[in-house]
Amino acid sequence: MKDLEELNWKTYESITKYIYETLGRESNIKVLGHGNNCRVQGRSTVEHQIDVLTFNSETQVYTAIECKYWNKKINKDIGII
Protein backbone atom coordinates (compact mmCIF):
# COMPACT_ATOMS: atom_id res chain seq x y z
CA MET A 1 0.00 0.00 0.00
CA LYS A 2 1.17 3.51 -0.77
CA ASP A 3 2.46 5.81 1.93
CA LEU A 4 -0.15 8.31 3.09
CA GLU A 5 1.83 11.16 1.51
CA GLU A 6 1.49 9.43 -1.89
CA LEU A 7 -2.22 8.66 -1.53
CA ASN A 8 -4.54 10.91 -3.55
CA TRP A 9 -8.32 11.28 -3.74
CA LYS A 10 -8.67 8.99 -6.75
CA THR A 11 -6.72 6.18 -5.07
CA TYR A 12 -8.72 6.72 -1.89
CA GLU A 13 -11.97 6.27 -3.86
CA SER A 14 -10.61 3.08 -5.44
CA ILE A 15 -9.60 1.68 -2.05
CA THR A 16 -13.09 2.44 -0.69
CA LYS A 17 -14.66 0.65 -3.67
CA TYR A 18 -12.36 -2.34 -3.16
CA ILE A 19 -13.27 -2.59 0.54
CA TYR A 20 -16.99 -2.58 -0.22
CA GLU A 21 -16.55 -5.13 -3.03
CA THR A 22 -14.49 -7.45 -0.83
CA LEU A 23 -16.46 -7.22 2.41
CA GLY A 24 -19.81 -6.85 0.66
CA ARG A 25 -19.71 -10.30 -0.92
CA GLU A 26 -20.60 -11.87 2.42
CA SER A 27 -23.32 -9.30 3.13
CA ASN A 28 -25.12 -9.27 -0.24
CA ILE A 29 -23.72 -5.81 -1.02
CA LYS A 30 -22.72 -5.03 -4.58
CA VAL A 31 -20.89 -1.96 -5.88
CA LEU A 32 -23.03 -0.50 -8.67
CA GLY A 33 -20.69 2.34 -9.64
CA HIS A 34 -17.80 4.52 -8.60
CA GLY A 35 -15.72 7.47 -9.74
CA ASN A 36 -16.49 10.44 -11.96
CA ASN A 37 -19.15 8.63 -13.99
CA CYS A 38 -21.18 7.49 -10.97
CA ARG A 39 -24.26 9.70 -10.87
CA VAL A 40 -27.63 9.41 -9.16
CA GLN A 41 -30.77 11.47 -9.43
CA GLY A 42 -32.05 12.85 -6.14
CA ARG A 43 -35.68 13.23 -5.11
CA SER A 44 -35.62 16.82 -6.36
CA THR A 45 -34.53 15.45 -9.79
CA VAL A 46 -31.09 17.06 -9.40
CA GLU A 47 -28.26 14.78 -10.54
CA HIS A 48 -25.43 14.19 -8.05
CA GLN A 49 -21.97 12.74 -8.65
CA ILE A 50 -21.02 10.33 -5.86
CA ASP A 51 -17.85 8.38 -5.22
CA VAL A 52 -19.20 4.87 -4.60
CA LEU A 53 -22.75 3.53 -4.97
CA THR A 54 -23.70 0.22 -3.36
CA PHE A 55 -26.85 -1.89 -3.22
CA ASN A 56 -27.78 -4.46 -0.59
CA SER A 57 -29.96 -7.07 -2.29
CA GLU A 58 -31.11 -8.48 1.05
CA THR A 59 -32.46 -5.22 2.47
CA GLN A 60 -33.08 -3.47 -0.88
CA VAL A 61 -31.06 -0.45 0.32
CA TYR A 62 -28.83 1.77 -1.82
CA THR A 63 -25.91 3.55 -0.15
CA ALA A 64 -24.19 6.59 -1.63
CA ILE A 65 -20.63 6.97 -0.30
CA GLU A 66 -18.82 10.29 -0.52
CA CYS A 67 -15.09 9.94 0.13
CA LYS A 68 -13.28 12.84 1.76
CA TYR A 69 -9.51 12.84 1.91
CA TRP A 70 -8.18 16.15 3.20
CA ASN A 71 -4.99 16.95 5.08
CA LYS A 72 -6.68 19.69 7.13
CA LYS A 73 -9.99 20.28 8.88
CA ILE A 74 -12.84 21.27 6.58
CA ASN A 75 -16.23 22.82 7.27
CA LYS A 76 -19.52 20.91 7.19
CA ASP A 77 -20.44 22.24 3.74
CA ILE A 78 -17.47 20.35 2.26
CA GLY A 79 -17.72 17.22 4.39
CA ILE A 80 -17.85 15.70 7.81
CA ILE A 81 -14.64 15.41 9.80
C-alpha positions as CSV (number, residue, x, y, z in Angstrom):
1,M,0.0,0.0,0.0
2,K,1.2,3.5,-0.8
3,D,2.5,5.8,1.9
4,L,-0.2,8.3,3.1
5,E,1.8,11.2,1.5
6,E,1.5,9.4,-1.9
7,L,-2.2,8.7,-1.5
8,N,-4.5,10.9,-3.5
9,W,-8.3,11.3,-3.7
10,K,-8.7,9.0,-6.7
11,T,-6.7,6.2,-5.1
12,Y,-8.7,6.7,-1.9
13,E,-12.0,6.3,-3.9
14,S,-10.6,3.1,-5.4
15,I,-9.6,1.7,-2.0
16,T,-13.1,2.4,-0.7
17,K,-14.7,0.6,-3.7
18,Y,-12.4,-2.3,-3.2
19,I,-13.3,-2.6,0.5
20,Y,-17.0,-2.6,-0.2
21,E,-16.6,-5.1,-3.0
22,T,-14.5,-7.4,-0.8
23,L,-16.5,-7.2,2.4
24,G,-19.8,-6.8,0.7
25,R,-19.7,-10.3,-0.9
26,E,-20.6,-11.9,2.4
27,S,-23.3,-9.3,3.1
28,N,-25.1,-9.3,-0.2
29,I,-23.7,-5.8,-1.0
30,K,-22.7,-5.0,-4.6
31,V,-20.9,-2.0,-5.9
32,L,-23.0,-0.5,-8.7
33,G,-20.7,2.3,-9.6
34,H,-17.8,4.5,-8.6
35,G,-15.7,7.5,-9.7
36,N,-16.5,10.4,-12.0
37,N,-19.1,8.6,-14.0
38,C,-21.2,7.5,-11.0
39,R,-24.3,9.7,-10.9
40,V,-27.6,9.4,-9.2
41,Q,-30.8,11.5,-9.4
42,G,-32.1,12.8,-6.1
43,R,-35.7,13.2,-5.1
44,S,-35.6,16.8,-6.4
45,T,-34.5,15.5,-9.8
46,V,-31.1,17.1,-9.4
47,E,-28.3,14.8,-10.5
48,H,-25.4,14.2,-8.1
49,Q,-22.0,12.7,-8.6
50,I,-21.0,10.3,-5.9
51,D,-17.8,8.4,-5.2
52,V,-19.2,4.9,-4.6
53,L,-22.8,3.5,-5.0
54,T,-23.7,0.2,-3.4
55,F,-26.8,-1.9,-3.2
56,N,-27.8,-4.5,-0.6
57,S,-30.0,-7.1,-2.3
58,E,-31.1,-8.5,1.1
59,T,-32.5,-5.2,2.5
60,Q,-33.1,-3.5,-0.9
61,V,-31.1,-0.4,0.3
62,Y,-28.8,1.8,-1.8
63,T,-25.9,3.6,-0.1
64,A,-24.2,6.6,-1.6
65,I,-20.6,7.0,-0.3
66,E,-18.8,10.3,-0.5
67,C,-15.1,9.9,0.1
68,K,-13.3,12.8,1.8
69,Y,-9.5,12.8,1.9
70,W,-8.2,16.1,3.2
71,N,-5.0,16.9,5.1
72,K,-6.7,19.7,7.1
73,K,-10.0,20.3,8.9
74,I,-12.8,21.3,6.6
75,N,-16.2,22.8,7.3
76,K,-19.5,20.9,7.2
77,D,-20.4,22.2,3.7
78,I,-17.5,20.4,2.3
79,G,-17.7,17.2,4.4
80,I,-17.8,15.7,7.8
81,I,-14.6,15.4,9.8
